[in-house]
């Protein structure tokens, strides 16, 4: 039988996940900003990948925040 938790505990865990994801987004952007590109095309390619990653993380945050807990 699966362990159950209260809505409060579940919301707390979701908030922890959201905070961790937001930290990842900031770290990804910081790491990208710290990169030294010699080729503009490579920078654009990596920028596109970073943008897609951040968009996916943002969608995940929205989904997590949309859960109705009772």
PDB file of N, CA, C and O in Angstrom, chain B, residues numbered from 101:
ATOM      1  N   UNK B 101       0.839  -1.179   0.000  1.00  0.00           N
ATOM      2  CA  UNK B 101       0.000   0.000   0.000  1.00  0.00           C
ATOM      3  C   UNK B 101       0.887   1.246   0.000  1.00  0.00           C
ATOM      4  O   UNK B 101       1.871   1.322   0.735  1.00  0.00           O
ATOM      5  N   UNK B 102       0.529   2.195  -0.816  1.00  0.00           N
ATOM      6  CA  UNK B 102       1.314   3.422  -0.947  1.00  0.00           C
ATOM      7  C   UNK B 102       1.107   4.325   0.269  1.00  0.00           C
ATOM      8  O   UNK B 102       0.028   4.372   0.859  1.00  0.00           O
ATOM      9  N   UNK B 103       2.143   5.016   0.613  1.00  0.00           N
ATOM     10  CA  UNK B 103       2.093   5.971   1.709  1.00  0.00           C
ATOM     11  C   UNK B 103       1.380   7.238   1.247  1.00  0.00           C
ATOM     12  O   UNK B 103       1.605   7.709   0.132  1.00  0.00           O
ATOM     13  N   UNK B 104       0.541   7.778   2.084  1.00  0.00           N
ATOM     14  CA  UNK B 104      -0.191   8.995   1.742  1.00  0.00           C
ATOM     15  C   UNK B 104       0.289  10.137   2.616  1.00  0.00           C
ATOM     16  O   UNK B 104       0.778   9.928   3.727  1.00  0.00           O
ATOM     17  N   UNK B 105       0.143  11.348   2.098  1.00  0.00           N
ATOM     18  CA  UNK B 105       0.514  12.519   2.891  1.00  0.00           C
ATOM     19  C   UNK B 105      -0.624  13.536   2.794  1.00  0.00           C
ATOM     20  O   UNK B 105      -1.502  13.435   1.937  1.00  0.00           O
ATOM     21  N   UNK B 106      -0.585  14.498   3.679  1.00  0.00           N
ATOM     22  CA  UNK B 106      -1.631  15.514   3.697  1.00  0.00           C
ATOM     23  C   UNK B 106      -1.445  16.480   2.529  1.00  0.00           C
ATOM     24  O   UNK B 106      -0.380  16.534   1.915  1.00  0.00           O
ATOM     25  N   UNK B 107      -2.484  17.231   2.236  1.00  0.00           N
ATOM     26  CA  UNK B 107      -2.415  18.238   1.174  1.00  0.00           C
ATOM     27  C   UNK B 107      -1.327  19.259   1.505  1.00  0.00           C
ATOM     28  O   UNK B 107      -0.612  19.720   0.615  1.00  0.00           O
ATOM     29  N   UNK B 108      -1.207  19.606   2.773  1.00  0.00           N
ATOM     30  CA  UNK B 108      -0.175  20.553   3.190  1.00  0.00           C
ATOM     31  C   UNK B 108       1.220  20.007   2.883  1.00  0.00           C
ATOM     32  O   UNK B 108       2.064  20.714   2.334  1.00  0.00           O
ATOM     33  N   UNK B 109       1.452  18.746   3.240  1.00  0.00           N
ATOM     34  CA  UNK B 109       2.764  18.143   2.986  1.00  0.00           C
ATOM     35  C   UNK B 109       3.031  18.035   1.486  1.00  0.00           C
ATOM     36  O   UNK B 109       4.151  18.274   1.033  1.00  0.00           O
ATOM     37  N   UNK B 110       2.017  17.678   0.727  1.00  0.00           N
ATOM     38  CA  UNK B 110       2.174  17.574  -0.727  1.00  0.00           C
ATOM     39  C   UNK B 110       2.489  18.939  -1.333  1.00  0.00           C
ATOM     40  O   UNK B 110       3.347  19.044  -2.209  1.00  0.00           O
ATOM     41  N   UNK B 111       1.801  19.986  -0.875  1.00  0.00           N
ATOM     42  CA  UNK B 111       2.057  21.334  -1.392  1.00  0.00           C
ATOM     43  C   UNK B 111       3.469  21.781  -1.030  1.00  0.00           C
ATOM     44  O   UNK B 111       4.155  22.412  -1.834  1.00  0.00           O
ATOM     45  N   UNK B 112       3.895  21.450   0.181  1.00  0.00           N
ATOM     46  CA  UNK B 112       5.268  21.775   0.587  1.00  0.00           C
ATOM     47  C   UNK B 112       6.288  21.099  -0.310  1.00  0.00           C
ATOM     48  O   UNK B 112       7.289  21.708  -0.688  1.00  0.00           O
ATOM     49  N   UNK B 113       6.041  19.848  -0.649  1.00  0.00           N
ATOM     50  CA  UNK B 113       6.965  19.117  -1.519  1.00  0.00           C
ATOM     51  C   UNK B 113       6.966  19.720  -2.913  1.00  0.00           C
ATOM     52  O   UNK B 113       8.025  19.858  -3.527  1.00  0.00           O
ATOM     53  N   UNK B 114       5.799  20.080  -3.419  1.00  0.00           N
ATOM     54  CA  UNK B 114       5.706  20.733  -4.731  1.00  0.00           C
ATOM     55  C   UNK B 114       6.479  22.044  -4.706  1.00  0.00           C
ATOM     56  O   UNK B 114       7.211  22.344  -5.650  1.00  0.00           O
ATOM     57  N   UNK B 115       6.331  22.822  -3.654  1.00  0.00           N
ATOM     58  CA  UNK B 115       7.056  24.093  -3.543  1.00  0.00           C
ATOM     59  C   UNK B 115       8.572  23.863  -3.519  1.00  0.00           C
ATOM     60  O   UNK B 115       9.333  24.658  -4.070  1.00  0.00           O
ATOM     61  N   UNK B 116       8.999  22.780  -2.884  1.00  0.00           N
ATOM     62  CA  UNK B 116      10.420  22.439  -2.890  1.00  0.00           C
ATOM     63  C   UNK B 116      10.880  22.142  -4.306  1.00  0.00           C
ATOM     64  O   UNK B 116      11.929  22.620  -4.736  1.00  0.00           O
ATOM     65  N   UNK B 117      10.090  21.345  -5.039  1.00  0.00           N
ATOM     66  CA  UNK B 117      10.431  21.048  -6.431  1.00  0.00           C
ATOM     67  C   UNK B 117      10.488  22.318  -7.270  1.00  0.00           C
ATOM     68  O   UNK B 117      11.414  22.505  -8.060  1.00  0.00           O
ATOM     69  N   UNK B 118       9.507  23.183  -7.100  1.00  0.00           N
ATOM     70  CA  UNK B 118       9.457  24.436  -7.866  1.00  0.00           C
ATOM     71  C   UNK B 118      10.692  25.280  -7.562  1.00  0.00           C
ATOM     72  O   UNK B 118      11.312  25.819  -8.479  1.00  0.00           O
ATOM     73  N   UNK B 119      11.048  25.398  -6.302  1.00  0.00           N
ATOM     74  CA  UNK B 119      12.238  26.171  -5.932  1.00  0.00           C
ATOM     75  C   UNK B 119      13.496  25.569  -6.541  1.00  0.00           C
ATOM     76  O   UNK B 119      14.367  26.300  -7.013  1.00  0.00           O
ATOM     77  N   UNK B 120      13.600  24.244  -6.535  1.00  0.00           N
ATOM     78  CA  UNK B 120      14.762  23.584  -7.136  1.00  0.00           C
ATOM     79  C   UNK B 120      14.819  23.846  -8.639  1.00  0.00           C
ATOM     80  O   UNK B 120      15.894  24.103  -9.180  1.00  0.00           O
ATOM     81  N   UNK B 121      13.697  23.784  -9.304  1.00  0.00           N
ATOM     82  CA  UNK B 121      13.647  24.032 -10.747  1.00  0.00           C
ATOM     83  C   UNK B 121      14.004  25.481 -11.054  1.00  0.00           C
ATOM     84  O   UNK B 121      14.743  25.750 -12.001  1.00  0.00           O
ATOM     85  N   UNK B 122      13.486  26.414 -10.263  1.00  0.00           N
ATOM     86  CA  UNK B 122      13.823  27.826 -10.462  1.00  0.00           C
ATOM     87  C   UNK B 122      15.323  28.058 -10.272  1.00  0.00           C
ATOM     88  O   UNK B 122      15.921  28.863 -10.985  1.00  0.00           O
ATOM     89  N   UNK B 123      15.921  27.366  -9.328  1.00  0.00           N
ATOM     90  CA  UNK B 123      17.372  27.454  -9.129  1.00  0.00           C
ATOM     91  C   UNK B 123      18.106  26.929 -10.355  1.00  0.00           C
ATOM     92  O   UNK B 123      19.087  27.529 -10.794  1.00  0.00           O
ATOM     93  N   UNK B 124      17.642  25.815 -10.910  1.00  0.00           N
ATOM     94  CA  UNK B 124      18.247  25.275 -12.123  1.00  0.00           C
ATOM     95  C   UNK B 124      18.171  26.264 -13.279  1.00  0.00           C
ATOM     96  O   UNK B 124      19.138  26.430 -14.022  1.00  0.00           O
ATOM     97  N   UNK B 125      17.041  26.911 -13.428  1.00  0.00           N
ATOM     98  CA  UNK B 125      16.879  27.898 -14.502  1.00  0.00           C
ATOM     99  C   UNK B 125      17.915  29.011 -14.347  1.00  0.00           C
ATOM    100  O   UNK B 125      18.563  29.400 -15.319  1.00  0.00           O
ATOM    101  N   UNK B 126      18.069  29.518 -13.129  1.00  0.00           N
ATOM    102  CA  UNK B 126      19.049  30.586 -12.895  1.00  0.00           C
ATOM    103  C   UNK B 126      20.469  30.095 -13.175  1.00  0.00           C
ATOM    104  O   UNK B 126      21.270  30.818 -13.768  1.00  0.00           O
ATOM    105  N   UNK B 127      20.781  28.873 -12.753  1.00  0.00           N
ATOM    106  CA  UNK B 127      22.132  28.333 -12.968  1.00  0.00           C
ATOM    107  C   UNK B 127      22.411  28.099 -14.447  1.00  0.00           C
ATOM    108  O   UNK B 127      23.517  28.358 -14.919  1.00  0.00           O
ATOM    109  N   UNK B 128      21.430  27.620 -15.166  1.00  0.00           N
ATOM    110  CA  UNK B 128      21.594  27.415 -16.608  1.00  0.00           C
ATOM    111  C   UNK B 128      21.888  28.748 -17.285  1.00  0.00           C
ATOM    112  O   UNK B 128      22.795  28.837 -18.113  1.00  0.00           O
ATOM    113  N   UNK B 129      21.131  29.779 -16.940  1.00  0.00           N
ATOM    114  CA  UNK B 129      21.335  31.089 -17.554  1.00  0.00           C
ATOM    115  C   UNK B 129      22.698  31.658 -17.172  1.00  0.00           C
ATOM    116  O   UNK B 129      23.396  32.224 -18.013  1.00  0.00           O
ATOM    117  N   UNK B 130      23.074  31.509 -15.911  1.00  0.00           N
ATOM    118  CA  UNK B 130      24.381  32.011 -15.451  1.00  0.00           C
ATOM    119  C   UNK B 130      25.514  31.304 -16.181  1.00  0.00           C
ATOM    120  O   UNK B 130      26.467  31.945 -16.623  1.00  0.00           O
ATOM    121  N   UNK B 131      25.413  29.985 -16.310  1.00  0.00           N
ATOM    122  CA  UNK B 131      26.450  29.233 -17.016  1.00  0.00           C
ATOM    123  C   UNK B 131      26.532  29.650 -18.477  1.00  0.00           C
ATOM    124  O   UNK B 131      27.627  29.766 -19.029  1.00  0.00           O
ATOM    125  N   UNK B 132      25.392  29.876 -19.103  1.00  0.00           N
ATOM    126  CA  UNK B 132      25.385  30.322 -20.486  1.00  0.00           C
ATOM    127  C   UNK B 132      26.055  31.694 -20.606  1.00  0.00           C
ATOM    128  O   UNK B 132      26.865  31.924 -21.503  1.00  0.00           O
ATOM    129  N   UNK B 133      25.706  32.590 -19.697  1.00  0.00           N
ATOM    130  CA  UNK B 133      26.297  33.930 -19.729  1.00  0.00           C
ATOM    131  C   UNK B 133      27.811  33.894 -19.524  1.00  0.00           C
ATOM    132  O   UNK B 133      28.525  34.763 -20.024  1.00  0.00           O
ATOM    133  N   UNK B 134      28.303  32.893 -18.790  1.00  0.00           N
ATOM    134  CA  UNK B 134      29.737  32.772 -18.521  1.00  0.00           C
ATOM    135  C   UNK B 134      30.516  32.131 -19.670  1.00  0.00           C
ATOM    136  O   UNK B 134      31.746  32.167 -19.687  1.00  0.00           O
ATOM    137  N   UNK B 135      29.799  31.545 -20.629  1.00  0.00           N
ATOM    138  CA  UNK B 135      30.482  30.884 -21.749  1.00  0.00           C
ATOM    139  C   UNK B 135      31.126  31.917 -22.672  1.00  0.00           C
ATOM    140  O   UNK B 135      30.586  32.999 -22.903  1.00  0.00           O
ATOM    141  N   UNK B 136      32.294  31.548 -23.188  1.00  0.00           N
ATOM    142  CA  UNK B 136      33.022  32.415 -24.108  1.00  0.00           C
ATOM    143  C   UNK B 136      32.921  31.815 -25.507  1.00  0.00           C
ATOM    144  O   UNK B 136      33.570  30.815 -25.816  1.00  0.00           O
ATOM    145  N   UNK B 137      32.102  32.438 -26.342  1.00  0.00           N
ATOM    146  CA  UNK B 137      31.884  31.925 -27.691  1.00  0.00           C
ATOM    147  C   UNK B 137      32.761  32.672 -28.688  1.00  0.00           C
ATOM    148  O   UNK B 137      32.824  33.901 -28.684  1.00  0.00           O
ATOM    149  N   UNK B 138      33.429  31.914 -29.534  1.00  0.00           N
ATOM    150  CA  UNK B 138      34.204  32.514 -30.616  1.00  0.00           C
ATOM    151  C   UNK B 138      33.388  32.533 -31.897  1.00  0.00           C
ATOM    152  O   UNK B 138      33.709  33.263 -32.834  1.00  0.00           O
ATOM    153  N   UNK B 139      32.338  31.734 -31.936  1.00  0.00           N
ATOM    154  CA  UNK B 139      31.533  31.596 -33.136  1.00  0.00           C
ATOM    155  C   UNK B 139      30.105  32.040 -32.813  1.00  0.00           C
ATOM    156  O   UNK B 139      29.469  31.485 -31.917  1.00  0.00           O
ATOM    157  N   UNK B 140      29.609  33.031 -33.537  1.00  0.00           N
ATOM    158  CA  UNK B 140      28.263  33.556 -33.292  1.00  0.00           C
ATOM    159  C   UNK B 140      27.196  32.498 -33.560  1.00  0.00           C
ATOM    160  O   UNK B 140      26.174  32.458 -32.874  1.00  0.00           O
ATOM    161  N   UNK B 141      27.429  31.642 -34.556  1.00  0.00           N
ATOM    162  CA  UNK B 141      26.451  30.596 -34.861  1.00  0.00           C
ATOM    163  C   UNK B 141      26.324  29.608 -33.701  1.00  0.00           C
ATOM    164  O   UNK B 141      25.224  29.174 -33.359  1.00  0.00           O
ATOM    165  N   UNK B 142      27.464  29.259 -33.104  1.00  0.00           N
ATOM    166  CA  UNK B 142      27.447  28.339 -31.968  1.00  0.00           C
ATOM    167  C   UNK B 142      26.695  28.969 -30.801  1.00  0.00           C
ATOM    168  O   UNK B 142      25.934  28.292 -30.109  1.00  0.00           O
ATOM    169  N   UNK B 143      26.909  30.263 -30.584  1.00  0.00           N
ATOM    170  CA  UNK B 143      26.202  30.959 -29.500  1.00  0.00           C
ATOM    171  C   UNK B 143      24.700  30.928 -29.738  1.00  0.00           C
ATOM    172  O   UNK B 143      23.933  30.683 -28.807  1.00  0.00           O
ATOM    173  N   UNK B 144      24.274  31.170 -30.961  1.00  0.00           N
ATOM    174  CA  UNK B 144      22.843  31.142 -31.287  1.00  0.00           C
ATOM    175  C   UNK B 144      22.261  29.747 -31.078  1.00  0.00           C
ATOM    176  O   UNK B 144      21.150  29.601 -30.568  1.00  0.00           O
ATOM    177  N   UNK B 145      23.020  28.719 -31.475  1.00  0.00           N
ATOM    178  CA  UNK B 145      22.556  27.339 -31.289  1.00  0.00           C
ATOM    179  C   UNK B 145      22.376  27.013 -29.813  1.00  0.00           C
ATOM    180  O   UNK B 145      21.354  26.456 -29.412  1.00  0.00           O
ATOM    181  N   UNK B 146      23.371  27.364 -29.011  1.00  0.00           N
ATOM    182  CA  UNK B 146      23.302  27.082 -27.578  1.00  0.00           C
ATOM    183  C   UNK B 146      22.199  27.931 -26.937  1.00  0.00           C
ATOM    184  O   UNK B 146      21.481  27.454 -26.059  1.00  0.00           O
ATOM    185  N   UNK B 147      22.068  29.168 -27.369  1.00  0.00           N
ATOM    186  CA  UNK B 147      21.009  30.031 -26.846  1.00  0.00           C
ATOM    187  C   UNK B 147      19.637  29.418 -27.115  1.00  0.00           C
ATOM    188  O   UNK B 147      18.754  29.462 -26.258  1.00  0.00           O
ATOM    189  N   UNK B 148      19.462  28.853 -28.295  1.00  0.00           N
ATOM    190  CA  UNK B 148      18.196  28.211 -28.635  1.00  0.00           C
ATOM    191  C   UNK B 148      17.921  27.016 -27.719  1.00  0.00           C
ATOM    192  O   UNK B 148      16.795  26.824 -27.259  1.00  0.00           O
ATOM    193  N   UNK B 149      18.945  26.228 -27.464  1.00  0.00           N
ATOM    194  CA  UNK B 149      18.804  25.077 -26.569  1.00  0.00           C
ATOM    195  C   UNK B 149      18.458  25.537 -25.160  1.00  0.00           C
ATOM    196  O   UNK B 149      17.573  24.970 -24.519  1.00  0.00           O
ATOM    197  N   UNK B 150      19.150  26.562 -24.678  1.00  0.00           N
ATOM    198  CA  UNK B 150      18.908  27.101 -23.332  1.00  0.00           C
ATOM    199  C   UNK B 150      17.485  27.631 -23.232  1.00  0.00           C
ATOM    200  O   UNK B 150      16.801  27.394 -22.236  1.00  0.00           O
ATOM    201  N   UNK B 151      17.044  28.339 -24.245  1.00  0.00           N
ATOM    202  CA  UNK B 151      15.680  28.880 -24.250  1.00  0.00           C
ATOM    203  C   UNK B 151      14.655  27.749 -24.183  1.00  0.00           C
ATOM    204  O   UNK B 151      13.680  27.834 -23.435  1.00  0.00           O
ATOM    205  N   UNK B 152      14.875  26.699 -24.959  1.00  0.00           N
ATOM    206  CA  UNK B 152      13.960  25.554 -24.930  1.00  0.00           C
ATOM    207  C   UNK B 152      13.950  24.883 -23.564  1.00  0.00           C
ATOM    208  O   UNK B 152      12.891  24.499 -23.067  1.00  0.00           O
ATOM    209  N   UNK B 153      15.119  24.739 -22.955  1.00  0.00           N
ATOM    210  CA  UNK B 153      15.194  24.143 -21.622  1.00  0.00           C
ATOM    211  C   UNK B 153      14.424  24.980 -20.609  1.00  0.00           C
ATOM    212  O   UNK B 153      13.648  24.449 -19.815  1.00  0.00           O
ATOM    213  N   UNK B 154      14.642  26.276 -20.641  1.00  0.00           N
ATOM    214  CA  UNK B 154      13.956  27.159 -19.691  1.00  0.00           C
ATOM    215  C   UNK B 154      12.450  27.126 -19.910  1.00  0.00           C
ATOM    216  O   UNK B 154      11.685  27.161 -18.946  1.00  0.00           O
ATOM    217  N   UNK B 155      12.013  27.060 -21.164  1.00  0.00           N
ATOM    218  CA  UNK B 155      10.580  26.974 -21.453  1.00  0.00           C
ATOM    219  C   UNK B 155       9.978  25.679 -20.909  1.00  0.00           C
ATOM    220  O   UNK B 155       8.887  25.688 -20.338  1.00  0.00           O
ATOM    221  N   UNK B 156      10.689  24.572 -21.087  1.00  0.00           N
ATOM    222  CA  UNK B 156      10.210  23.284 -20.563  1.00  0.00           C
ATOM    223  C   UNK B 156      10.143  23.304 -19.039  1.00  0.00           C
ATOM    224  O   UNK B 156       9.176  22.818 -18.452  1.00  0.00           O
ATOM    225  N   UNK B 157      11.165  23.863 -18.401  1.00  0.00           N
ATOM    226  CA  UNK B 157      11.150  23.978 -16.945  1.00  0.00           C
ATOM    227  C   UNK B 157       9.991  24.865 -16.484  1.00  0.00           C
ATOM    228  O   UNK B 157       9.336  24.561 -15.487  1.00  0.00           O
ATOM    229  N   UNK B 158       9.741  25.941 -17.194  1.00  0.00           N
ATOM    230  CA  UNK B 158       8.632  26.835 -16.833  1.00  0.00           C
ATOM    231  C   UNK B 158       7.288  26.127 -16.980  1.00  0.00           C
ATOM    232  O   UNK B 158       6.392  26.312 -16.156  1.00  0.00           O
ATOM    233  N   UNK B 159       7.148  25.319 -18.024  1.00  0.00           N
ATOM    234  CA  UNK B 159       5.912  24.542 -18.189  1.00  0.00           C
ATOM    235  C   UNK B 159       5.745  23.545 -17.052  1.00  0.00           C
ATOM    236  O   UNK B 159       4.637  23.341 -16.556  1.00  0.00           O
ATOM    237  N   UNK B 160       6.835  22.931 -16.644  1.00  0.00           N
ATOM    238  CA  UNK B 160       6.777  21.989 -15.525  1.00  0.00           C
ATOM    239  C   UNK B 160       6.349  22.700 -14.244  1.00  0.00           C
ATOM    240  O   UNK B 160       5.529  22.181 -13.486  1.00  0.00           O
ATOM    241  N   UNK B 161       6.898  23.874 -14.006  1.00  0.00           N
ATOM    242  CA  UNK B 161       6.501  24.645 -12.827  1.00  0.00           C
ATOM    243  C   UNK B 161       5.011  24.962 -12.881  1.00  0.00           C
ATOM    244  O   UNK B 161       4.314  24.825 -11.875  1.00  0.00           O
ATOM    245  N   UNK B 162       4.523  25.377 -14.023  1.00  0.00           N
ATOM    246  CA  UNK B 162       3.095  25.683 -14.169  1.00  0.00           C
ATOM    247  C   UNK B 162       2.242  24.451 -13.888  1.00  0.00           C
ATOM    248  O   UNK B 162       1.216  24.528 -13.212  1.00  0.00           O
ATOM    249  N   UNK B 163       2.687  23.312 -14.419  1.00  0.00           N
ATOM    250  CA  UNK B 163       1.933  22.078 -14.175  1.00  0.00           C
ATOM    251  C   UNK B 163       1.928  21.718 -12.703  1.00  0.00           C
ATOM    252  O   UNK B 163       0.880  21.379 -12.153  1.00  0.00           O
ATOM    253  N   UNK B 164       3.076  21.786 -12.060  1.00  0.00           N
ATOM    254  CA  UNK B 164       3.149  21.470 -10.636  1.00  0.00           C
ATOM    255  C   UNK B 164       2.244  22.394  -9.824  1.00  0.00           C
ATOM    256  O   UNK B 164       1.552  21.951  -8.908  1.00  0.00           O
ATOM    257  N   UNK B 165       2.258  23.671 -10.166  1.00  0.00           N
ATOM    258  CA  UNK B 165       1.441  24.640  -9.434  1.00  0.00           C
ATOM    259  C   UNK B 165      -0.042  24.496  -9.718  1.00  0.00           C
ATOM    260  O   UNK B 165      -0.866  25.002  -8.957  1.00  0.00           O
ATOM    261  N   UNK B 166      -0.396  23.816 -10.798  1.00  0.00           N
ATOM    262  CA  UNK B 166      -1.809  23.669 -11.149  1.00  0.00           C
ATOM    263  C   UNK B 166      -2.482  22.518 -10.425  1.00  0.00           C
ATOM    264  O   UNK B 166      -3.707  22.405 -10.457  1.00  0.00           O
ATOM    265  N   UNK B 167      -1.701  21.654  -9.766  1.00  0.00           N
ATOM    266  CA  UNK B 167      -2.292  20.500  -9.076  1.00  0.00           C
ATOM    267  C   UNK B 167      -3.213  20.971  -7.955  1.00  0.00           C
ATOM    268  O   UNK B 167      -2.871  21.842  -7.156  1.00  0.00           O
ATOM    269  N   UNK B 168      -4.374  20.370  -7.930  1.00  0.00           N
ATOM    270  CA  UNK B 168      -5.350  20.641  -6.872  1.00  0.00           C
ATOM    271  C   UNK B 168      -5.208  19.551  -5.828  1.00  0.00           C
ATOM    272  O   UNK B 168      -5.384  18.371  -6.130  1.00  0.00           O
ATOM    273  N   UNK B 169      -4.898  19.932  -4.627  1.00  0.00           N
ATOM    274  CA  UNK B 169      -4.670  18.974  -3.555  1.00  0.00           C
ATOM    275  C   UNK B 169      -5.753  19.113  -2.505  1.00  0.00           C
ATOM    276  O   UNK B 169      -6.112  20.217  -2.096  1.00  0.00           O
ATOM    277  N   UNK B 170      -6.260  17.983  -2.083  1.00  0.00           N
ATOM    278  CA  UNK B 170      -7.272  18.021  -1.014  1.00  0.00           C
ATOM    279  C   UNK B 170      -7.100  16.890  -0.049  1.00  0.00           C
ATOM    280  O   UNK B 170      -7.866  16.773   0.907  1.00  0.00           O
TER     281      UNK B 170
END
